[in-house]
Amino acid sequence: MIQFIALIIFLSPLAQAYTFNNNFESRFKDKNVSVSVDELTICPNAGLTVYELNELIQPAVDKFWNRVPTSNLRLKSGGFSIATTNINTGRLCAPTDTTCITTAGATVIAPVDEIIIACNSNALNFGGSNVIAVTIPNHFSGKNIAGAVILINESSTIFSTLSKADKIGVIAHEIGHAIGLGHTKDTSALMYYKTVDQRSALGSDDIRGVSYLYPMQVDGFGLLGGCATIQNNDENPGAKSPFWQMGASLAVMILLIELRKLLKRSQARAAA
Amino acid sequence: MYRNIIFLLLGLLLGAPARAAAPSRSLYLNLGNHTEFYNAVQNNDSGGLRKLDFAPTIGVGLVFPVFESWKMLPEINWVLPKTYEDSHIIVHTLMYRFDMGWDVLDWLRLRAGTSIMHLNQQGRGGSTKENNGNGTSNFYYPSENRSSLNNTLDFGLEGLFDQYGVRLQTYTYSVFKKEQRQISYTLFFTYYWGK
């Protein structure tokens, strides 16, 4: 038996891994996050009206990110946001990217307080006409993300060539970046760097990643929805193991076995 | 229709004490294979959804006879760790379970119960270069130890053969929230000790 268990442990498969945008594992502090379209954005090259762009958001979050029961993150379409400075033509810079901020000067897109989607015609944001969209969290509060901007490439017509399902997939992928996730090597994952033949659900990597950043904390069968804070079991990253929990569980089991023996003995005595 | 089902269930229930109930065994060991979120996880780049995963699972449980054909069945199962990207992330799941079992026939047990599902992820930190459209960028692995806890509603169907059992056990996540509801399942092979 022991050999068999050792064998299946040894055989546990290796797989790809999810990643994050930055080394401090930033995420939104609140579990309820809105995704809105900038009210003054224009998307002629992307082949969309702002209303059509807005209609892609709810399917993107409902089909993908909101379906994970092990995560307490809940995304929703926030409709239209107030206009963001420089959103249609400005440079999107990370707050720590001083080179980008210095070069762009007054054309830097202003920090936002939720997830904002817009179309942008500044080719410098995309690095090439084959890049469909970019996302950068451009507002932090401590280590938490306070806001992120998703820009659809308006300097080319690549977005307009996609099917509606692919457009929803692209928006969902960019929302993945906005909530803190990075790319993975796994082609079955939504966070793979490019579009694939068909995207019907999150991959295993995506589910693990969003569950790590936004873990569910006892959901009461879905009634409670989990608390909003992250349980961080370990201040010393990755050093400890949760195997003490298994030890405690086994101890409870052994106690139950002994209790059962005691009950049997007392029943036997009573019968005698 | 419903009346027929109720009569059938009543008949089985009332008839159960008259039959020789399945042996009352005290301790059991599970070996199985767990599939998380049946038909809801993409597993290839053409939109295919995963129906069967490979995730070896072990566990132990106890049988507490309540009366005749009814049993209380607490158990703990462990979906063995999977390592990702050369152990940058280790993922495993613990199930703290409690079932009520009904031995409908000598060889057939129905189970209904609940679990606390404890998904644990241990990150080891580090970074990797990943393709980013027009080049590569640095992305970062998790570096902490975090867990998700879920309550599930569980149903199981178990065939009992002498000291052995074969079981299909299902776990429904977010029972009361339709958009997040997912079903996982485990196929168990069980060995019972005692009588």
HADDOCK unambig.tbl for C-alpha pairs under 7 A between the chains (distance, minus, plus):
assign (segid A and resid 8 and name CA) (segid B and resid 56 and name CA) 6.45 0.50 0.50
assign (segid A and resid 9 and name CA) (segid B and resid 80 and name CA) 6.53 0.50 0.50
assign (segid A and resid 12 and name CA) (segid B and resid 81 and name CA) 6.97 0.50 0.50
assign (segid A and resid 12 and name CA) (segid B and resid 82 and name CA) 5.58 0.50 0.50
assign (segid A and resid 13 and name CA) (segid B and resid 82 and name CA) 6.20 0.50 0.50
assign (segid A and resid 14 and name CA) (segid B and resid 82 and name CA) 6.70 0.50 0.50
assign (segid A and resid 14 and name CA) (segid B and resid 83 and name CA) 5.50 0.50 0.50
assign (segid A and resid 14 and name CA) (segid B and resid 84 and name CA) 5.50 0.50 0.50
assign (segid A and resid 14 and name CA) (segid B and resid 85 and name CA) 6.89 0.50 0.50
assign (segid A and resid 15 and name CA) (segid B and resid 83 and name CA) 6.86 0.50 0.50
assign (segid A and resid 15 and name CA) (segid B and resid 84 and name CA) 4.79 0.50 0.50
assign (segid A and resid 15 and name CA) (segid B and resid 85 and name CA) 6.11 0.50 0.50
assign (segid A and resid 16 and name CA) (segid B and resid 84 and name CA) 5.38 0.50 0.50
assign (segid A and resid 16 and name CA) (segid B and resid 85 and name CA) 5.26 0.50 0.50
assign (segid A and resid 17 and name CA) (segid B and resid 84 and name CA) 5.24 0.50 0.50
assign (segid A and resid 17 and name CA) (segid B and resid 85 and name CA) 5.60 0.50 0.50
assign (segid A and resid 19 and name CA) (segid B and resid 139 and name CA) 5.76 0.50 0.50
assign (segid A and resid 19 and name CA) (segid B and resid 140 and name CA) 5.10 0.50 0.50
assign (segid A and resid 19 and name CA) (segid B and resid 141 and name CA) 4.85 0.50 0.50
assign (segid A and resid 19 and name CA) (segid B and resid 142 and name CA) 6.92 0.50 0.50
assign (segid A and resid 20 and name CA) (segid B and resid 139 and name CA) 5.66 0.50 0.50
assign (segid A and resid 20 and name CA) (segid B and resid 140 and name CA) 5.00 0.50 0.50
assign (segid A and resid 20 and name CA) (segid B and resid 141 and name CA) 6.31 0.50 0.50
assign (segid A and resid 21 and name CA) (segid B and resid 139 and name CA) 5.54 0.50 0.50
assign (segid A and resid 21 and name CA) (segid B and resid 140 and name CA) 6.53 0.50 0.50
assign (segid A and resid 22 and name CA) (segid B and resid 139 and name CA) 6.46 0.50 0.50
assign (segid A and resid 22 and name CA) (segid B and resid 140 and name CA) 5.98 0.50 0.50
assign (segid A and resid 23 and name CA) (segid B and resid 140 and name CA) 5.44 0.50 0.50
assign (segid A and resid 25 and name CA) (segid B and resid 142 and name CA) 6.93 0.50 0.50
assign (segid A and resid 66 and name CA) (segid B and resid 180 and name CA) 6.71 0.50 0.50
assign (segid A and resid 67 and name CA) (segid B and resid 179 and name CA) 5.93 0.50 0.50
assign (segid A and resid 67 and name CA) (segid B and resid 180 and name CA) 4.41 0.50 0.50
assign (segid A and resid 68 and name CA) (segid B and resid 180 and name CA) 5.86 0.50 0.50
assign (segid A and resid 69 and name CA) (segid B and resid 173 and name CA) 6.41 0.50 0.50
assign (segid A and resid 69 and name CA) (segid B and resid 174 and name CA) 6.35 0.50 0.50
assign (segid A and resid 69 and name CA) (segid B and resid 180 and name CA) 5.33 0.50 0.50
assign (segid A and resid 69 and name CA) (segid B and resid 181 and name CA) 6.88 0.50 0.50
assign (segid A and resid 70 and name CA) (segid B and resid 148 and name CA) 5.77 0.50 0.50
assign (segid A and resid 70 and name CA) (segid B and resid 150 and name CA) 6.67 0.50 0.50
assign (segid A and resid 127 and name CA) (segid B and resid 134 and name CA) 6.55 0.50 0.50
assign (segid A and resid 128 and name CA) (segid B and resid 134 and name CA) 6.71 0.50 0.50
assign (segid A and resid 131 and name CA) (segid B and resid 133 and name CA) 5.91 0.50 0.50
assign (segid A and resid 182 and name CA) (segid B and resid 139 and name CA) 5.98 0.50 0.50
assign (segid A and resid 183 and name CA) (segid B and resid 130 and name CA) 6.51 0.50 0.50
assign (segid A and resid 187 and name CA) (segid B and resid 44 and name CA) 6.76 0.50 0.50
assign (segid A and resid 187 and name CA) (segid B and resid 45 and name CA) 5.73 0.50 0.50
assign (segid A and resid 188 and name CA) (segid B and resid 42 and name CA) 5.86 0.50 0.50
assign (segid A and resid 188 and name CA) (segid B and resid 43 and name CA) 5.23 0.50 0.50
assign (segid A and resid 188 and name CA) (segid B and resid 44 and name CA) 4.53 0.50 0.50
assign (segid A and resid 188 and name CA) (segid B and resid 45 and name CA) 4.87 0.50 0.50
assign (segid A and resid 193 and name CA) (segid B and resid 131 and name CA) 6.38 0.50 0.50
assign (segid A and resid 193 and name CA) (segid B and resid 132 and name CA) 5.96 0.50 0.50
assign (segid A and resid 193 and name CA) (segid B and resid 133 and name CA) 6.61 0.50 0.50
assign (segid A and resid 196 and name CA) (segid B and resid 45 and name CA) 5.54 0.50 0.50
assign (segid A and resid 196 and name CA) (segid B and resid 46 and name CA) 6.93 0.50 0.50
assign (segid A and resid 197 and name CA) (segid B and resid 45 and name CA) 5.96 0.50 0.50
assign (segid A and resid 197 and name CA) (segid B and resid 46 and name CA) 4.98 0.50 0.50
assign (segid A and resid 198 and name CA) (segid B and resid 45 and name CA) 6.32 0.50 0.50
assign (segid A and resid 198 and name CA) (segid B and resid 46 and name CA) 4.73 0.50 0.50
assign (segid A and resid 198 and name CA) (segid B and resid 47 and name CA) 4.71 0.50 0.50
assign (segid A and resid 199 and name CA) (segid B and resid 46 and name CA) 6.99 0.50 0.50
assign (segid A and resid 199 and name CA) (segid B and resid 47 and name CA) 5.11 0.50 0.50
assign (segid A and resid 200 and name CA) (segid B and resid 42 and name CA) 6.62 0.50 0.50
assign (segid A and resid 200 and name CA) (segid B and resid 47 and name CA) 5.11 0.50 0.50
assign (segid A and resid 201 and name CA) (segid B and resid 40 and name CA) 6.42 0.50 0.50
assign (segid A and resid 201 and name CA) (segid B and resid 41 and name CA) 5.75 0.50 0.50
assign (segid A and resid 201 and name CA) (segid B and resid 42 and name CA) 5.25 0.50 0.50
assign (segid A and resid 202 and name CA) (segid B and resid 41 and name CA) 5.65 0.50 0.50
assign (segid A and resid 202 and name CA) (segid B and resid 42 and name CA) 5.76 0.50 0.50
assign (segid A and resid 203 and name CA) (segid B and resid 41 and name CA) 5.22 0.50 0.50
assign (segid A and resid 203 and name CA) (segid B and resid 42 and name CA) 4.70 0.50 0.50
assign (segid A and resid 203 and name CA) (segid B and resid 43 and name CA) 6.27 0.50 0.50
assign (segid A and resid 204 and name CA) (segid B and resid 41 and name CA) 6.20 0.50 0.50
assign (segid A and resid 211 and name CA) (segid B and resid 148 and name CA) 6.84 0.50 0.50
assign (segid A and resid 212 and name CA) (segid B and resid 121 and name CA) 6.98 0.50 0.50
assign (segid A and resid 212 and name CA) (segid B and resid 146 and name CA) 6.22 0.50 0.50
assign (segid A and resid 215 and name CA) (segid B and resid 147 and name CA) 6.35 0.50 0.50
assign (segid A and resid 215 and name CA) (segid B and resid 148 and name CA) 4.76 0.50 0.50
assign (segid A and resid 216 and name CA) (segid B and resid 148 and name CA) 4.74 0.50 0.50
assign (segid A and resid 216 and name CA) (segid B and resid 149 and name CA) 5.70 0.50 0.50
assign (segid A and resid 216 and name CA) (segid B and resid 150 and name CA) 6.83 0.50 0.50
assign (segid A and resid 217 and name CA) (segid B and resid 148 and name CA) 5.66 0.50 0.50
assign (segid A and resid 217 and name CA) (segid B and resid 149 and name CA) 4.93 0.50 0.50
assign (segid A and resid 217 and name CA) (segid B and resid 150 and name CA) 6.86 0.50 0.50
assign (segid A and resid 218 and name CA) (segid B and resid 149 and name CA) 4.77 0.50 0.50
assign (segid A and resid 218 and name CA) (segid B and resid 150 and name CA) 4.87 0.50 0.50
assign (segid A and resid 218 and name CA) (segid B and resid 151 and name CA) 6.34 0.50 0.50
assign (segid A and resid 219 and name CA) (segid B and resid 150 and name CA) 5.47 0.50 0.50
assign (segid A and resid 219 and name CA) (segid B and resid 151 and name CA) 6.21 0.50 0.50
assign (segid A and resid 220 and name CA) (segid B and resid 151 and name CA) 5.63 0.50 0.50
assign (segid A and resid 221 and name CA) (segid B and resid 151 and name CA) 5.02 0.50 0.50
assign (segid A and resid 221 and name CA) (segid B and resid 152 and name CA) 5.89 0.50 0.50
assign (segid A and resid 221 and name CA) (segid B and resid 173 and name CA) 6.45 0.50 0.50
assign (segid A and resid 221 and name CA) (segid B and resid 174 and name CA) 4.59 0.50 0.50
assign (segid A and resid 221 and name CA) (segid B and resid 175 and name CA) 5.28 0.50 0.50
assign (segid A and resid 221 and name CA) (segid B and resid 176 and name CA) 6.14 0.50 0.50
assign (segid A and resid 222 and name CA) (segid B and resid 174 and name CA) 3.96 0.50 0.50
assign (segid A and resid 222 and name CA) (segid B and resid 175 and name CA) 5.95 0.50 0.50
assign (segid A and resid 222 and name CA) (segid B and resid 176 and name CA) 5.15 0.50 0.50
assign (segid A and resid 222 and name CA) (segid B and resid 177 and name CA) 5.20 0.50 0.50
assign (segid A and resid 223 and name CA) (segid B and resid 176 and name CA) 6.00 0.50 0.50
assign (segid A and resid 231 and name CA) (segid B and resid 146 and name CA) 6.43 0.50 0.50
assign (segid A and resid 231 and name CA) (segid B and resid 147 and name CA) 6.99 0.50 0.50
assign (segid A and resid 232 and name CA) (segid B and resid 145 and name CA) 6.55 0.50 0.50
assign (segid A and resid 232 and name CA) (segid B and resid 146 and name CA) 5.61 0.50 0.50
assign (segid A and resid 233 and name CA) (segid B and resid 145 and name CA) 5.90 0.50 0.50
assign (segid A and resid 233 and name CA) (segid B and resid 146 and name CA) 6.12 0.50 0.50
assign (segid A and resid 234 and name CA) (segid B and resid 144 and name CA) 6.57 0.50 0.50
assign (segid A and resid 234 and name CA) (segid B and resid 145 and name CA) 5.86 0.50 0.50
assign (segid A and resid 237 and name CA) (segid B and resid 143 and name CA) 5.18 0.50 0.50
assign (segid A and resid 237 and name CA) (segid B and resid 144 and name CA) 4.25 0.50 0.50
assign (segid A and resid 237 and name CA) (segid B and resid 145 and name CA) 6.56 0.50 0.50
assign (segid A and resid 238 and name CA) (segid B and resid 122 and name CA) 5.75 0.50 0.50
assign (segid A and resid 238 and name CA) (segid B and resid 123 and name CA) 5.48 0.50 0.50
assign (segid A and resid 238 and name CA) (segid B and resid 124 and name CA) 5.18 0.50 0.50
assign (segid A and resid 238 and name CA) (segid B and resid 143 and name CA) 5.71 0.50 0.50
assign (segid A and resid 238 and name CA) (segid B and resid 144 and name CA) 4.93 0.50 0.50
assign (segid A and resid 238 and name CA) (segid B and resid 145 and name CA) 5.63 0.50 0.50
